Amino acid sequence: MGERYAVVSCHVERLLDDDVWRRYRALAASRPGGFAIASLTRPPDPASETDRGRWLERAHELAALGPFGHHTHWGGPTTARPPASSPPPAERVAREAHWLRLNGLEPAYFCGGGWYLDADVASVLASFDYADCSATAFRHAYLPRGAHRAALDEPAWIALADGQRLLELPTTHSLGLLARALARSLPPTVHFYFHDFDLCDARRRMAIKAALRVLGRVRRPSDLEEQGRRAAEARTVLWAGVAAG
């Protein structure tokens, strides 16, 4: 039986909100439960979030605290999945990835807003040498039938039609799923995620901190960087084998 461990990521979506920033920075710096939380961070929206200097200052601070990644909202700050009238999702990912690198950030991980992932986006991620966390071991009830997403419950390499491979480090537990699993049984490998703005709700904040403390006792705390190294020899699957609706 392989080693049992857990990783934690946060979808950092409100980096310019001072209250959200203060609470998330403090949590990430404290490494609750022994976890180096991966900050999967949404770039500023060019139309509505114009303080790029402050955004970049905070993003660089997060990159110094632990694993740093890229999170995309395809339709703007409050619209996670691609609107019907939006440009091709792969174009937005490529544009944001270029901008992050031009400003001295080197995200190594990615997660699509609303868990969106299609073959073209996967190819862009592979070209930027991202490890992806958009695949999930569960399906959110809010997703409509046929919604583009990927399903996996353990790390794997996805073989793409253009010949590239994408390392997938799937997300396995939301806060609710983790709370229920802690009371029953956990899989050997856990990837728990939450949102930065969850910390502004007192009950959710307390639940996240408590879940991390317990998780750190029942699974060895790890991070996405180590998980990526461990997955170097993981199995390879075809895109068609993970694409789900």
C-alpha positions as CSV (number, residue, x, y, z in Angstrom):
1,M,0.0,0.0,0.0
2,G,1.4,3.5,-0.9
3,E,1.9,6.3,1.5
4,R,-1.2,8.2,2.6
5,Y,-0.9,11.9,2.3
6,A,-2.9,15.1,1.6
7,V,-2.4,18.3,-0.3
8,V,-4.4,21.6,0.0
9,S,-5.2,24.3,-2.5
10,C,-7.1,27.6,-2.4
11,H,-8.8,29.3,-5.3
12,V,-7.7,32.8,-4.6
13,E,-10.3,34.9,-6.4
14,R,-10.4,38.2,-4.4
15,L,-6.8,39.3,-4.1
16,L,-7.8,43.0,-4.2
17,D,-10.3,42.7,-1.3
18,D,-8.4,43.8,1.7
19,D,-10.4,41.8,4.2
20,V,-10.2,38.6,2.2
21,W,-6.5,39.2,1.6
22,R,-5.7,39.7,5.3
23,R,-7.5,36.6,6.3
24,Y,-6.1,34.4,3.6
25,R,-2.5,35.6,3.9
26,A,-2.6,34.9,7.6
27,L,-3.9,31.4,7.1
28,A,-1.4,30.6,4.4
29,A,1.5,31.9,6.5
30,S,0.4,29.8,9.5
31,R,0.5,26.5,7.6
32,P,-2.5,25.0,9.4
33,G,-2.2,21.3,10.0
34,G,1.3,21.5,8.5
35,F,0.1,22.2,5.0
36,A,1.8,24.5,2.5
37,I,-1.4,25.7,0.8
38,A,-1.2,26.1,-3.0
39,S,-2.5,29.5,-4.0
40,L,-4.3,29.1,-7.3
41,T,-4.8,32.7,-8.1
42,R,-7.2,34.5,-10.5
43,P,-5.5,37.3,-12.5
44,P,-7.1,40.7,-12.3
45,D,-9.9,41.3,-14.7
46,P,-8.8,44.0,-17.2
47,A,-12.2,45.7,-17.3
48,S,-13.0,46.0,-13.6
49,E,-9.8,45.4,-11.5
50,T,-7.4,48.0,-12.5
51,D,-5.0,48.1,-9.5
52,R,-2.5,45.7,-11.1
53,G,0.4,47.0,-9.0
54,R,-1.3,46.0,-5.7
55,W,-2.4,42.7,-7.2
56,L,1.1,41.9,-8.4
57,E,2.6,42.8,-5.0
58,R,0.2,40.4,-3.2
59,A,0.6,37.7,-5.8
60,H,4.4,37.7,-5.4
61,E,3.9,37.5,-1.6
62,L,1.8,34.4,-2.0
63,A,4.3,32.9,-4.4
64,A,6.9,33.2,-1.6
65,L,4.7,31.5,0.9
66,G,4.1,28.2,-1.0
67,P,3.1,26.6,-4.3
68,F,1.7,29.2,-6.7
69,G,-0.8,28.6,-9.5
70,H,-3.2,30.2,-12.0
71,H,-7.0,30.1,-11.7
72,T,-9.2,31.4,-14.5
73,H,-12.7,32.9,-14.4
74,W,-13.7,32.7,-18.0
75,G,-16.4,35.4,-17.9
76,G,-14.9,37.8,-15.4
77,P,-14.7,38.0,-11.6
78,T,-18.2,36.6,-10.9
79,T,-18.6,34.3,-13.9
80,A,-16.5,31.2,-13.4
81,R,-17.5,29.2,-16.5
82,P,-17.2,30.4,-20.1
83,P,-20.3,32.4,-21.2
84,A,-21.7,31.4,-24.6
85,S,-20.6,34.6,-26.2
86,S,-17.0,34.6,-24.9
87,P,-13.9,34.0,-27.0
88,P,-12.4,30.5,-27.0
89,P,-11.5,29.6,-23.4
90,A,-8.0,28.5,-24.5
91,E,-7.3,32.0,-25.7
92,R,-8.0,33.5,-22.3
93,V,-5.7,31.0,-20.6
94,A,-2.8,31.7,-22.9
95,R,-3.3,35.5,-22.6
96,E,-3.3,35.3,-18.8
97,A,-0.4,32.9,-18.6
98,H,1.7,35.2,-20.8
99,W,0.8,38.2,-18.6
100,L,1.7,36.4,-15.4
101,R,5.1,35.5,-16.8
102,L,5.8,39.0,-18.1
103,N,5.3,40.2,-14.6
104,G,7.7,37.9,-12.9
105,L,5.3,35.2,-11.8
106,E,5.9,31.5,-12.6
107,P,2.7,29.6,-11.8
108,A,3.2,25.9,-12.0
109,Y,-0.4,24.8,-11.4
110,F,-3.8,25.6,-12.9
111,C,-7.5,25.1,-12.1
112,G,-10.3,26.3,-14.3
113,G,-13.1,28.3,-12.9
114,G,-16.2,26.2,-12.5
115,W,-14.0,23.2,-13.1
116,Y,-14.0,23.9,-16.8
117,L,-11.6,21.9,-18.9
118,D,-11.6,21.1,-22.6
119,A,-9.1,19.6,-25.0
120,D,-7.9,23.0,-26.4
121,V,-7.4,24.4,-22.9
122,A,-5.5,21.2,-21.9
123,S,-3.2,21.7,-24.8
124,V,-2.4,25.3,-23.7
125,L,-1.8,24.1,-20.2
126,A,0.7,21.5,-21.4
127,S,2.5,24.1,-23.5
128,F,3.0,26.2,-20.4
129,D,4.2,23.2,-18.5
130,Y,1.4,23.5,-16.0
131,A,0.2,20.7,-13.8
132,D,-3.6,20.8,-13.8
133,C,-6.0,20.5,-10.9
134,S,-9.3,21.0,-12.8
135,A,-10.3,17.3,-12.8
136,T,-12.3,16.2,-9.9
137,A,-13.2,13.0,-8.1
138,F,-16.8,14.3,-7.7
139,R,-19.3,16.2,-9.8
140,H,-20.7,19.5,-8.6
141,A,-24.5,19.5,-8.6
142,Y,-24.7,23.0,-10.2
143,L,-23.1,21.8,-13.4
144,P,-25.5,21.3,-16.3
145,R,-25.6,18.0,-18.1
146,G,-22.9,17.9,-20.8
147,A,-20.8,20.7,-19.1
148,H,-17.1,20.4,-20.1
149,R,-15.1,19.0,-17.2
150,A,-12.7,16.1,-16.4
151,A,-13.1,13.3,-14.0
152,L,-10.2,11.6,-12.2
153,D,-9.6,10.4,-8.6
154,E,-5.8,10.1,-8.6
155,P,-2.9,11.7,-10.4
156,A,-2.3,10.7,-14.0
157,W,-0.8,12.0,-17.2
158,I,-3.3,12.9,-19.9
159,A,-2.2,12.1,-23.5
160,L,-3.5,14.8,-25.8
161,A,-4.3,14.6,-29.5
162,D,-1.5,17.0,-30.4
163,G,1.1,14.7,-28.9
164,Q,1.6,16.6,-25.6
165,R,1.0,15.2,-22.1
166,L,-0.7,17.1,-19.3
167,L,0.0,16.1,-15.6
168,E,-3.3,16.0,-13.8
169,L,-3.4,16.4,-10.0
170,P,-7.1,16.1,-9.4
171,T,-9.1,17.8,-6.7
172,T,-10.8,15.2,-4.5
173,H,-12.7,17.0,-1.7
174,S,-14.6,20.2,-1.0
175,L,-15.1,21.3,2.6
176,G,-18.4,19.4,2.9
177,L,-17.0,16.2,1.3
178,L,-14.0,16.3,3.5
179,A,-16.0,16.8,6.7
180,R,-18.1,13.8,5.9
181,A,-15.1,11.7,4.9
182,L,-13.2,12.5,8.1
183,A,-16.1,11.1,10.0
184,R,-16.1,7.9,7.9
185,S,-13.1,7.1,5.7
186,L,-10.6,8.9,3.5
187,P,-8.9,7.7,0.3
188,P,-5.2,7.2,0.5
189,T,-4.5,10.6,-1.4
190,V,-6.6,13.7,-0.6
191,H,-6.6,17.0,-2.4
192,F,-8.8,19.4,-0.5
193,Y,-9.7,22.9,-1.8
194,F,-11.5,26.0,-0.6
195,H,-12.0,29.6,-1.7
196,D,-10.2,32.6,-0.1
197,F,-13.6,34.4,0.5
198,D,-14.8,31.4,2.5
199,L,-12.6,32.8,5.3
200,C,-14.9,35.8,5.7
201,D,-17.7,33.6,7.0
202,A,-17.0,32.8,10.6
203,R,-18.5,29.3,10.5
204,R,-16.8,28.3,7.3
205,R,-13.5,29.8,8.6
206,M,-13.7,27.7,11.7
207,A,-14.7,24.6,9.8
208,I,-11.7,25.0,7.4
209,K,-9.2,25.4,10.2
210,A,-10.6,22.5,12.1
211,A,-10.7,20.3,9.0
212,L,-7.0,21.1,8.2
213,R,-5.9,20.3,11.8
214,V,-7.7,16.9,11.7
215,L,-6.5,16.2,8.1
216,G,-2.9,16.9,9.2
217,R,-3.2,14.2,11.8
218,V,-4.7,11.5,9.7
219,R,-2.7,12.1,6.5
220,R,0.9,13.2,6.1
221,P,0.8,16.9,5.0
222,S,2.3,17.3,1.6
223,D,1.9,19.9,-1.2
224,L,1.4,20.1,-5.0
225,E,5.1,20.3,-5.7
226,E,5.8,17.0,-3.9
227,Q,2.7,15.4,-5.4
228,G,3.9,16.4,-8.9
229,R,7.3,14.7,-8.3
230,R,5.6,11.6,-6.9
231,A,3.3,11.5,-10.0
232,A,6.2,11.4,-12.5
233,E,5.7,7.7,-13.1
234,A,1.9,7.8,-12.8
235,R,-0.3,6.1,-15.4
236,T,-1.1,7.7,-18.7
237,V,-4.7,8.0,-19.8
238,L,-6.3,9.3,-23.0
239,W,-8.2,12.6,-23.0
240,A,-11.3,10.7,-24.0
241,G,-11.0,8.6,-20.9
242,V,-11.2,11.6,-18.5
243,A,-13.4,14.0,-20.5
244,A,-16.8,14.1,-18.8
245,G,-20.1,16.0,-18.9
